[in-house]
Structures are given as C-alpha cells and as structure tokens.
Amino acid sequence: MYIPVKLDKERKILMGFEALQLFKQIHGTSIMKVNFEEEDIEDLIPLIFYVGLKHEDDELTIEQTIKLIDKHIGISGAMEKLPLILKELRPDESGGDIKNAQRAAKKK
C-alpha cells in the first residue's frame, strides 16, 4: 500500500521488498532489525523515505530526499509519517506481527 506524502509534488512511499532490500544494502542491516532508539534518526528517516520513494524515480538520491524533506515537510512532518511507514512493515500491531508469521512459516 502506498503512503502519500506531499513534497515537491504528491509522492507515494512504497515499502515493498525492493525498498527493504535497498535499505539493507545501504544500511547493512534489515530495517526489521534496526534499534530505532540506538540509531541516529537524522540518518534513518531520510534513508527510509529514500528507499520508499525510489520506485517512483530512479534518479532520486538520498541527498535529494533530504532536501525534499527539509523544504516541504520538515522534521516534524517526516516524524508524523514514520509510524504510517513502519506500520506497513508490521501490519498487525496486536502481537501477531511479522516475526510471528516468520516463525510460523518456518514450522511448515
């Protein structure tokens, strides 16, 4: 599912497998294993937006993403979108999240 964000134009964040793989390639760790309390948020948030927006624009860079965020929504706007983005990765917040699904799949 797309998450709309108004930057230079209406854009759509998509956290699909391509975005997850790109995040891991750049960051070195799966987004599912990142400890958000120990990481630098000024690095993580732009990276999350970048990998989520890359599907729309192959020319997009992390630096351009940072400029778009700063110019159009700022830190507070990016922070407001973060829970929506992360919820896409963990659609069931009631305890049966992705890790539980992964464990169940391994048992089959």
N, C-alpha and C positions, 0 to 999 in steps of 0.2 A: 504494500500500500504506500502511496505517495504522501509525503508531508509537505504541504505548501509553505513556501517562505518567500516573502516579498523583499527582494534585494534590488538589483538594478532593473529587474523585471520579475514577474511571477515565476519562481523556480520550484522544482519538486525534488525533495530529498527522497532517495530510494535506498533503503538499507537491505539490499539483496546480497546474494552470495558474492557477486563481483565486488561490491563495496566492502564486504567483510574480508575478502582475500586481499584487496588493495590495502586496507587498514593494517592487516597483519604483515604484509610485505614492507610497508613503510615503518611501522612502529616496532615490529619484531615480536609482537605478542598479539594473540587473538583479542578482539575487543571484549569477548566474553570473560577473559581472564584479567582484565585491567582493574587495578585497585584505584578507583577514582579519588580516594582520599590521599593517596600517596603520590599520584602523578601531578604534573604541572598542568592545570586547567587551561592555561594560555596556549599550551601546545595541543592538548587533547581536543578541545572544542573545535578549533579550525580544522583539524585533521578529520574529525567526524563529519563536519559539514562538507569538506572537500570530497571524501570518498562517497558521500551520499549524493553529491551533485555531479560528480564526474560523468555519470551516464548521459547527462544532457549535453556535455561539452568536452570533447576530447582534448581541447586546447587549454582547459582550465588548469591552473596551478594552485598550490597551497597559498602562495603569496597573494595571488589574485583573490582567492577565497577570503583571506584575512582582510584585504582591502574592502571587499564587498560587505562583509560582516560589519566592519568598523563604520563604513559610510552609511549603511542603510538600516541596520537594526541594533548595532552596538552590542556590548557585552550582555546587558540585561535582556535584550531580545533573543540573543543566542541562548542564554541560560533558560529562557522560557520555552524554547523549542527542544532543549535537551531531553526532558522527560518524555516527550512525544516520540522522539527518535529512539530512545532506549527502550520504550515500551514496544516498539516494533520488533526489537530483538528478544523481548520477553513478554509475549502477548498475554500470558496467563500469570497475573501477579498474585494469584491466590495460593501460591505454594507449589503448583504443578508446573513449574517453569521449564525452560529448555533443557536444563541439566537433568531433570527428572525424566523427560522424554528421551534424552540420550541414553540414560541408564536402562530405561525400559526397552529401547531398541536393541541394545547390546545383549539383553537376555533372550531375545528371539532367535 
